[in-house]
Amino acid sequence: MMKSKVLIVDDEPIPRKIMYDYCNQSRFFEKIVEVKDGVEALELLNNHHFDLLLLDINMPLLSGLSLAKCVNANTKVIFVTAYAEHAVEAFELNVIDYLLKPVTFERFMKA
């Protein structure tokens, strides 16, 4: 089984840690990187390839929706957010899933 590289982008440390732990427990990922904002994520994405983004929506400076519009078409995006009202716009960006916080491990694995 080929393992993937995932980038977790969330300005809140607790949800970021939960996603990191879920990724680690899933054993699907060879590399797990976490950052606290969209600007830092964009810098990484300009220099490194990630197969998957776990992306919060409501972040300072650069929202998750804005960041998703900048992502290479080969990079899959799953939004992980507390805001259900952005789901329609998110799916218009061809994301693969939309997880509402708090996310259970079972729901994470389904995504």
Sequence and secondary structure as in RCSB ss.txt:
>XXXX:A:sequence
MMKSKVLIVDDEPIPRKIMYDYCNQSRFFEKIVEVKDGVEALELLNNHHFDLLLLDINMPLLSGLSLAKCVNANT
KVIFVTAYAEHAVEAFELNVIDYLLKPVTFERFMKA
>XXXX:A:secstr
   EEEEEE SSHHHHHHHHHHHHHHT EEEEEEESSHHHHHHHHHHS  SEEEE SS SSS HHHHHHTS TTS
EEEEEES GGGHHHHHHTT SEEEESS  HHHHHH 
